[in-house]
Amino acid sequence: MDFIGYQQIFQDIINDPNPASPYDNPDYLNYTKLNWARQHRWLKSGILNEVLAGIIERITHPQFWTIITEPWCGDASHSIPFIHRLSELNPLIKVDYQLRDAEPFLINQYLTNGSKSIPKLIIADQDNNELAVWGPRPAGCQALYDQLLKDHVPMEEKKIALQQWYNADKGVSLQLELTAIFSRLLV
């Protein structure tokens, strides 16, 4: 599906008086509502890295980006807006959104330390040769997450700490990591 289709899934979940599982769980429904707001905040106010934007604009061969995500995923709500805006900079980039928890279960090919962590960005060429994979979160955020797990921090405190990290970072780390990836691809 494209970005519009992904956005429609959000809206369908939020507006459904009896949403399907897992959104019938109030926690998942609330995560989705929060993520909708977070995503739209970054779409409006997120600043694209000029170097990265320039690299994306200079892509001269078709690329296919696959994003594995779910509306309930907090990490995705902070990363996908930047990836989406970058994809809009070059008509040679086609993006396909895949839900982690739905057929064809593409996530099973992109596990992170054995887990189905999302979001994942898979970059392929026009012949479907995989060029790079990014995800599920920027390295600094991943280090924080790993430390929180090691320290057995309760889930609610983990969510707050990660949200604070993303708010302070403003998409900078994600874009620096993507700059490194795309710089290698242009060589």
C-alpha positions in Angstrom: 0.0 0.0 0.0 1.1 3.6 -0.4 1.3 6.3 2.3 -2.3 7.3 1.7 -3.4 3.8 2.2 -1.4 3.6 5.4 -3.0 6.8 6.6 -6.4 5.4 5.8 -5.7 2.3 8.0 -5.0 4.7 10.9 -8.3 6.6 10.3 -10.3 3.3 10.0 -8.9 2.1 13.3 -9.4 5.4 15.1 -13.0 5.9 13.8 -14.2 2.3 14.2 -16.5 1.9 17.2 -15.5 -1.8 17.4 -12.0 -2.0 16.1 -10.4 -5.4 15.3 -7.7 -7.0 17.4 -5.3 -5.7 18.7 -7.0 -2.3 18.6 -10.0 -3.7 20.6 -7.5 -3.4 23.5 -7.8 0.2 24.8 -4.0 0.4 25.2 -3.4 -0.3 21.5 -6.1 2.0 20.4 -4.6 4.8 22.6 -1.2 4.1 21.2 -2.6 4.5 17.7 -4.3 7.8 18.5 -1.1 9.1 20.0 0.9 7.9 17.1 -1.5 9.6 14.7 -0.8 12.9 16.4 2.9 12.4 16.7 3.2 11.5 13.0 1.3 14.5 11.9 3.3 16.8 14.1 6.6 15.5 12.4 5.0 15.8 9.0 4.3 19.5 9.7 7.3 20.5 11.7 10.0 18.0 11.0 13.1 19.6 9.4 14.7 17.6 6.6 18.5 17.4 6.6 19.7 19.4 3.6 22.6 17.1 2.8 20.3 14.0 2.9 17.6 15.8 0.9 20.2 16.6 -1.8 21.4 13.0 -1.9 17.9 11.8 -2.3 17.2 14.3 -5.1 20.3 13.0 -6.9 19.2 9.4 -7.1 19.2 8.6 -10.8 17.9 5.0 -10.9 14.6 3.7 -9.6 14.5 2.6 -6.0 11.8 0.7 -4.2 11.5 1.4 -0.5 9.5 -1.1 1.6 8.5 0.1 5.1 7.3 -2.5 7.6 5.2 -0.9 10.3 2.0 -0.9 12.3 -0.1 2.0 13.5 0.4 1.1 17.2 4.2 1.4 16.8 5.6 4.5 18.6 9.0 4.3 17.0 7.3 4.3 13.6 5.4 7.5 14.4 8.7 9.3 14.8 10.6 7.9 11.8 8.0 7.3 9.0 7.1 11.0 8.6 10.8 11.8 7.7 11.1 8.8 5.5 7.9 9.7 3.7 8.9 13.3 3.2 12.3 12.2 1.8 10.6 9.8 -0.6 8.5 12.7 -2.0 11.7 14.4 -3.2 12.4 12.0 -6.0 9.9 10.5 -8.5 12.2 7.5 -9.0 11.4 6.4 -5.5 8.4 4.1 -5.0 7.3 3.2 -1.5 5.3 0.2 -0.3 4.0 0.0 3.2 3.6 -3.5 4.7 2.0 -4.2 8.0 4.1 -6.3 10.3 1.2 -8.4 11.6 -0.4 -9.2 8.3 0.4 -11.4 5.3 2.9 -11.8 3.8 4.7 -11.3 7.2 7.7 -9.8 5.5 9.1 -8.9 9.0 10.1 -12.6 9.4 13.0 -11.9 6.9 14.1 -8.7 8.9 14.3 -9.7 12.5 16.3 -7.6 15.0 18.1 -9.9 17.4 15.3 -12.4 16.9 12.5 -10.0 17.4 9.9 -8.4 15.1 11.0 -4.9 15.9 9.6 -2.1 13.6 9.8 0.1 11.7 12.1 -1.3 9.0 13.1 0.4 5.8 14.2 -1.9 3.1 15.8 -0.1 0.1 16.0 -2.1 -3.2 17.0 -1.3 -6.8 14.8 -1.6 -9.9 15.7 -5.3 -10.1 14.6 -5.9 -6.5 18.2 -6.3 -5.3 18.4 -5.3 -1.7 20.7 -2.3 -1.2 20.3 -1.5 2.5 18.1 -2.0 5.5 17.5 0.5 8.3 15.6 0.1 11.6 13.9 -0.3 14.0 15.2 2.9 15.6 18.2 5.3 15.5 21.3 3.9 17.3 21.1 6.4 20.1 17.5 5.5 20.8 18.4 1.8 20.6 21.1 2.3 23.1 18.6 4.0 25.5 16.1 1.2 24.9 18.7 -1.5 25.6 19.7 0.2 28.8 16.1 0.6 29.9 15.6 -3.2 29.3 18.8 -4.0 31.2 17.6 -1.9 34.1 14.2 -3.5 34.1 12.4 -0.2 33.8 8.6 -0.5 33.8 7.0 -0.2 30.4 5.3 3.2 31.1 8.6 4.7 32.1 10.3 3.2 29.0 7.7 4.8 26.8 8.2 8.2 28.4 12.0 8.0 28.2 11.8 7.0 24.5 9.3 9.7 23.7 11.6 12.3 25.4 14.5 11.0 23.3 12.6 11.4 20.1 11.3 14.8 21.0 14.8 16.1 21.8 16.4 14.5 18.7 13.8 15.9 16.3 14.6 13.4 13.6 18.3 14.4 13.4 19.8 10.9 14.3 17.6 9.1 11.8 18.5 11.4 9.0 22.3 11.2 9.8 22.0 7.4 9.6 20.1 7.6 6.3 22.7 10.1 5.0 25.4 7.5 5.7 23.4 4.8 4.0 22.5 6.8 0.9 26.0 8.3 0.6 27.3 4.7 0.2 24.6 3.9 -2.3 25.5 6.9 -4.6 29.2 5.8 -4.8 
